[in-house]
Amino acid sequence: MNENSSRSHSVYTIYVESKARAESTEKIIVSKLHLVDLAGNERTKKLDKASRMKEANYINKSLSFLEQVVVSSCDSKKDHVPYR
């Protein structure tokens, strides 16, 4: 998120564990679900062409940072996720 914008992207990670209720030799199933909320530009119709291009560049830069976060989240070998 930049200082001129109230929009931001969000990544939510939900961990789910499942195991049998009765005692058994079954393994526990562990799952990870990532939910991603992307910021959009709802006010493009109100802006002139130069402002729209500048706003689009900010959004694209932000999406690039988000890509780094998603790729890091999915890579089990990485122990750092670059949230800003």
C-alpha positions in Angstrom: 0.0 0.0 0.0 1.4 3.4 -0.8 0.8 6.6 1.2 -1.6 8.0 -1.5 -3.9 4.9 -1.5 -6.3 3.4 0.9 -6.4 0.1 -1.0 -4.2 -2.9 -0.3 -3.9 -6.5 -1.2 -4.5 -9.2 1.5 -3.4 -12.8 1.8 -5.1 -15.0 4.3 -3.8 -18.5 5.1 -6.0 -21.0 6.7 -4.5 -24.3 8.1 -6.9 -27.3 8.5 -6.1 -30.5 10.3 -8.3 -33.6 10.0 -8.1 -36.8 11.9 -10.4 -39.7 12.7 -12.5 -39.4 15.8 -11.9 -43.0 16.9 -8.4 -44.1 17.8 -6.8 -45.6 14.7 -3.6 -45.8 12.8 -4.7 -43.2 10.2 -2.5 -40.3 9.7 -3.5 -36.7 10.3 -4.4 -34.8 7.1 -3.0 -31.3 7.1 -4.1 -28.7 4.5 -3.2 -25.1 3.8 -5.6 -22.8 2.0 -4.5 -19.3 0.7 -7.2 -16.7 0.1 -6.1 -13.6 -1.8 -8.0 -10.4 -1.9 -6.7 -8.1 -4.7 -7.2 -4.3 -4.6 -8.9 -2.9 -7.6 -9.2 0.6 -9.1 -12.9 1.5 -8.8 -12.4 5.2 -9.6 -10.8 5.0 -13.1 -13.8 6.6 -14.8 -13.3 9.7 -12.6 -9.6 10.2 -13.5 -8.0 11.6 -16.6 -5.8 9.4 -18.8 -2.5 10.4 -17.2 -3.9 9.7 -13.7 -5.3 6.4 -14.8 -1.9 5.4 -16.2 -0.1 6.4 -13.0 -2.7 4.5 -10.9 -2.4 1.4 -13.1 1.4 1.5 -12.6 0.9 1.6 -8.8 -1.5 -1.4 -9.0 0.9 -3.4 -11.3 3.8 -2.7 -8.9 1.7 -3.8 -6.0 0.6 -7.0 -7.9 4.3 -7.8 -8.5 5.0 -7.6 -4.8 1.9 -9.8 -4.2 3.3 -12.3 -6.6 6.5 -12.6 -4.6 4.4 -13.2 -1.4 2.3 -15.9 -3.1 5.3 -17.7 -4.6 7.1 -17.6 -1.3 4.0 -18.9 0.6 3.8 -21.9 -1.8 7.5 -22.8 -1.6 8.0 -25.1 1.4 11.8 -24.6 1.1 11.5 -20.9 1.8 11.3 -19.9 5.5 10.6 -16.2 4.8 7.6 -14.6 3.2 8.3 -11.0 2.0 5.2 -9.2 3.4 5.7 -5.5 3.5 
